[in-house]
């Protein structure tokens, strides 16, 4: 084998190893942080070390939250349908666009308020020590639940 061939083999092997390392990092290194609402719920329960009674209360609060959010998401779909249709038409009624955009924004506000008050209810079922822990981790929980950063 020539030096050129050996060099090419070395480069190929290095690239294969880098790809394997990248894939392993992506699939295995999630930092132990949940990425969906159910996982966040389990994570929060563990972090706060909720007892059985608190877990039952928490589950009831979660069911209420899911029902409230489903209603908000349904309303959001109903608001976006005519909004999208306006984009598809030739003529644009700017007053209607503004009204729909304001309605969509108000619906988003409802999402934020519902989430805020639901977390206040969760905090209320905690004892003093758990409330202190809640205050420390709530920002992280909200980041986990929030939108993912854009891919590069």
C-alpha positions as YAML, in Angstrom:
chain: A
units: angstrom
residues:
- id: 1
  name: UNK
  ca: [0.00, 0.00, 0.00]
- id: 2
  name: UNK
  ca: [1.12, 3.48, -0.76]
- id: 3
  name: UNK
  ca: [1.24, 6.28, 1.75]
- id: 4
  name: UNK
  ca: [-1.65, 7.94, -0.06]
- id: 5
  name: UNK
  ca: [-3.83, 4.83, 0.33]
- id: 6
  name: UNK
  ca: [-2.91, 4.46, 4.02]
- id: 7
  name: UNK
  ca: [-3.79, 8.09, 4.57]
- id: 8
  name: UNK
  ca: [-7.19, 7.66, 2.88]
- id: 9
  name: UNK
  ca: [-7.94, 4.58, 4.99]
- id: 10
  name: UNK
  ca: [-7.02, 6.49, 8.13]
- id: 11
  name: UNK
  ca: [-9.30, 9.38, 7.14]
- id: 12
  name: UNK
  ca: [-12.20, 7.00, 6.41]
- id: 13
  name: UNK
  ca: [-11.75, 5.21, 9.74]
- id: 14
  name: UNK
  ca: [-11.60, 8.56, 11.57]
- id: 15
  name: UNK
  ca: [-14.80, 9.73, 9.87]
- id: 16
  name: UNK
  ca: [-16.61, 6.48, 10.70]
- id: 17
  name: UNK
  ca: [-15.55, 6.76, 14.35]
- id: 18
  name: UNK
  ca: [-16.67, 10.39, 14.48]
- id: 19
  name: UNK
  ca: [-20.07, 9.43, 13.05]
- id: 20
  name: UNK
  ca: [-20.47, 6.62, 15.58]
- id: 21
  name: UNK
  ca: [-19.49, 9.01, 18.38]
- id: 22
  name: UNK
  ca: [-21.96, 11.64, 17.18]
- id: 23
  name: UNK
  ca: [-24.80, 9.13, 16.94]
- id: 24
  name: UNK
  ca: [-23.97, 7.74, 20.39]
- id: 25
  name: UNK
  ca: [-23.98, 11.26, 21.83]
- id: 26
  name: UNK
  ca: [-27.31, 12.13, 20.23]
- id: 27
  name: UNK
  ca: [-29.11, 8.94, 21.23]
- id: 28
  name: UNK
  ca: [-27.53, 8.17, 24.58]
- id: 29
  name: UNK
  ca: [-26.67, 11.55, 26.06]
- id: 30
  name: UNK
  ca: [-29.96, 13.25, 26.77]
- id: 31
  name: UNK
  ca: [-28.67, 14.66, 30.05]
- id: 32
  name: UNK
  ca: [-31.32, 12.80, 32.00]
- id: 33
  name: UNK
  ca: [-33.80, 15.54, 31.22]
- id: 34
  name: UNK
  ca: [-37.29, 14.67, 30.05]
- id: 35
  name: UNK
  ca: [-38.62, 16.00, 26.80]
- id: 36
  name: UNK
  ca: [-42.37, 15.41, 26.92]
- id: 37
  name: UNK
  ca: [-45.09, 16.41, 29.40]
- id: 38
  name: UNK
  ca: [-45.46, 12.91, 30.87]
- id: 39
  name: UNK
  ca: [-41.72, 12.65, 31.48]
- id: 40
  name: UNK
  ca: [-41.69, 16.13, 33.02]
- id: 41
  name: UNK
  ca: [-44.50, 15.04, 35.32]
- id: 42
  name: UNK
  ca: [-42.55, 11.97, 36.49]
- id: 43
  name: UNK
  ca: [-39.39, 14.06, 36.86]
- id: 44
  name: UNK
  ca: [-41.21, 16.70, 38.93]
- id: 45
  name: UNK
  ca: [-42.76, 14.03, 41.16]
- id: 46
  name: UNK
  ca: [-39.34, 12.52, 41.79]
- id: 47
  name: UNK
  ca: [-37.61, 15.84, 42.36]
- id: 48
  name: UNK
  ca: [-40.23, 16.96, 44.87]
- id: 49
  name: UNK
  ca: [-40.42, 13.51, 46.48]
- id: 50
  name: UNK
  ca: [-44.21, 13.65, 46.66]
- id: 51
  name: UNK
  ca: [-45.88, 11.18, 49.01]
- id: 52
  name: UNK
  ca: [-48.78, 8.98, 47.86]
- id: 53
  name: UNK
  ca: [-51.48, 11.47, 48.86]
- id: 54
  name: UNK
  ca: [-49.64, 14.31, 47.11]
- id: 55
  name: UNK
  ca: [-49.14, 12.13, 44.03]
- id: 56
  name: UNK
  ca: [-52.90, 11.46, 43.88]
- id: 57
  name: UNK
  ca: [-53.60, 15.20, 44.19]
- id: 58
  name: UNK
  ca: [-50.95, 15.91, 41.57]
- id: 59
  name: UNK
  ca: [-52.49, 13.40, 39.16]
- id: 60
  name: UNK
  ca: [-55.90, 15.06, 39.61]
- id: 61
  name: UNK
  ca: [-54.33, 18.44, 38.88]
- id: 62
  name: UNK
  ca: [-52.61, 16.99, 35.81]
- id: 63
  name: UNK
  ca: [-55.91, 15.62, 34.47]
- id: 64
  name: UNK
  ca: [-57.55, 19.02, 34.96]
- id: 65
  name: UNK
  ca: [-54.61, 20.69, 33.24]
- id: 66
  name: UNK
  ca: [-54.78, 18.32, 30.27]
- id: 67
  name: UNK
  ca: [-58.52, 18.95, 29.88]
- id: 68
  name: UNK
  ca: [-58.05, 22.73, 30.08]
- id: 69
  name: UNK
  ca: [-55.17, 22.68, 27.62]
- id: 70
  name: UNK
  ca: [-57.07, 20.46, 25.18]
- id: 71
  name: UNK
  ca: [-59.90, 23.01, 25.14]
- id: 72
  name: UNK
  ca: [-57.39, 25.80, 24.51]
- id: 73
  name: UNK
  ca: [-55.70, 23.83, 21.71]
- id: 74
  name: UNK
  ca: [-59.06, 23.08, 20.11]
- id: 75
  name: UNK
  ca: [-59.88, 26.79, 20.16]
- id: 76
  name: UNK
  ca: [-56.45, 27.49, 18.67]
- id: 77
  name: UNK
  ca: [-57.18, 25.15, 15.75]
- id: 78
  name: UNK
  ca: [-60.54, 26.85, 15.19]
- id: 79
  name: UNK
  ca: [-58.83, 30.25, 15.13]
- id: 80
  name: UNK
  ca: [-56.04, 29.20, 12.80]
- id: 81
  name: UNK
  ca: [-58.28, 27.61, 10.15]
- id: 82
  name: UNK
  ca: [-59.79, 30.92, 8.90]
- id: 83
  name: UNK
  ca: [-56.42, 32.62, 9.41]
- id: 84
  name: UNK
  ca: [-54.77, 30.15, 7.02]
- id: 85
  name: UNK
  ca: [-57.62, 30.52, 4.52]
- id: 86
  name: UNK
  ca: [-57.04, 34.27, 4.46]
- id: 87
  name: UNK
  ca: [-53.42, 33.62, 3.48]
- id: 88
  name: UNK
  ca: [-54.54, 31.46, 0.57]
- id: 89
  name: UNK
  ca: [-56.88, 34.03, -0.96]
- id: 90
  name: UNK
  ca: [-55.99, 36.77, -3.37]
- id: 91
  name: UNK
  ca: [-57.61, 39.62, -1.46]
- id: 92
  name: UNK
  ca: [-56.66, 40.31, 2.14]
- id: 93
  name: UNK
  ca: [-59.06, 41.88, 4.60]
- id: 94
  name: UNK
  ca: [-56.60, 43.49, 7.02]
- id: 95
  name: UNK
  ca: [-59.29, 44.09, 9.65]
- id: 96
  name: UNK
  ca: [-60.20, 40.39, 9.73]
- id: 97
  name: UNK
  ca: [-56.51, 39.42, 9.81]
- id: 98
  name: UNK
  ca: [-55.97, 41.74, 12.80]
- id: 99
  name: UNK
  ca: [-59.02, 40.37, 14.63]
- id: 100
  name: UNK
  ca: [-57.91, 36.77, 14.08]
- id: 101
  name: UNK
  ca: [-54.32, 37.55, 15.09]
- id: 102
  name: UNK
  ca: [-55.57, 39.24, 18.26]
- id: 103
  name: UNK
  ca: [-57.78, 36.23, 19.01]
- id: 104
  name: UNK
  ca: [-54.86, 33.86, 18.50]
- id: 105
  name: UNK
  ca: [-52.73, 36.01, 20.82]
- id: 106
  name: UNK
  ca: [-55.48, 36.04, 23.46]
- id: 107
  name: UNK
  ca: [-55.67, 32.25, 23.21]
- id: 108
  name: UNK
  ca: [-51.90, 32.06, 23.72]
- id: 109
  name: UNK
  ca: [-52.32, 34.26, 26.79]
- id: 110
  name: UNK
  ca: [-54.88, 31.76, 28.09]
- id: 111
  name: UNK
  ca: [-52.29, 28.99, 27.66]
- id: 112
  name: UNK
  ca: [-49.75, 30.92, 29.70]
- id: 113
  name: UNK
  ca: [-52.23, 31.80, 32.46]
- id: 114
  name: UNK
  ca: [-53.49, 28.23, 32.69]
- id: 115
  name: UNK
  ca: [-49.93, 26.92, 33.01]
- id: 116
  name: UNK
  ca: [-49.06, 29.55, 35.63]
- id: 117
  name: UNK
  ca: [-52.06, 28.82, 37.85]
- id: 118
  name: UNK
  ca: [-51.72, 25.07, 37.45]
- id: 119
  name: UNK
  ca: [-48.13, 25.27, 38.71]
- id: 120
  name: UNK
  ca: [-49.32, 27.43, 41.62]
- id: 121
  name: UNK
  ca: [-51.77, 24.63, 42.50]
- id: 122
  name: UNK
  ca: [-48.98, 22.06, 42.35]
- id: 123
  name: UNK
  ca: [-46.85, 24.20, 44.65]
- id: 124
  name: UNK
  ca: [-49.78, 24.49, 47.08]
- id: 125
  name: UNK
  ca: [-49.93, 20.70, 47.63]
- id: 126
  name: UNK
  ca: [-46.26, 20.68, 48.66]
- id: 127
  name: UNK
  ca: [-44.97, 21.01, 52.20]
- id: 128
  name: UNK
  ca: [-42.53, 23.82, 53.09]
- id: 129
  name: UNK
  ca: [-39.41, 21.82, 52.17]
- id: 130
  name: UNK
  ca: [-40.94, 20.69, 48.88]
- id: 131
  name: UNK
  ca: [-42.01, 24.26, 48.10]
- id: 132
  name: UNK
  ca: [-38.40, 25.37, 48.51]
- id: 133
  name: UNK
  ca: [-37.30, 22.63, 46.10]
- id: 134
  name: UNK
  ca: [-40.16, 23.55, 43.75]
- id: 135
  name: UNK
  ca: [-38.95, 27.16, 43.69]
- id: 136
  name: UNK
  ca: [-35.44, 25.94, 42.79]
- id: 137
  name: UNK
  ca: [-36.49, 23.67, 39.91]
- id: 138
  name: UNK
  ca: [-39.58, 25.29, 38.39]
- id: 139
  name: UNK
  ca: [-37.53, 27.27, 35.87]
- id: 140
  name: UNK
  ca: [-35.88, 24.09, 34.66]
- id: 141
  name: UNK
  ca: [-39.25, 22.32, 34.42]
- id: 142
  name: UNK
  ca: [-40.66, 25.16, 32.32]
- id: 143
  name: UNK
  ca: [-37.63, 25.07, 30.02]
- id: 144
  name: UNK
  ca: [-38.11, 21.32, 29.55]
- id: 145
  name: UNK
  ca: [-41.72, 21.88, 28.58]
- id: 146
  name: UNK
  ca: [-41.02, 24.86, 26.36]
- id: 147
  name: UNK
  ca: [-40.24, 24.87, 22.68]
- id: 148
  name: UNK
  ca: [-37.03, 23.24, 21.56]
- id: 149
  name: UNK
  ca: [-34.27, 25.48, 20.23]
- id: 150
  name: UNK
  ca: [-33.97, 25.44, 16.44]
- id: 151
  name: UNK
  ca: [-31.68, 22.84, 14.90]
- id: 152
  name: UNK
  ca: [-28.45, 24.01, 13.38]
...
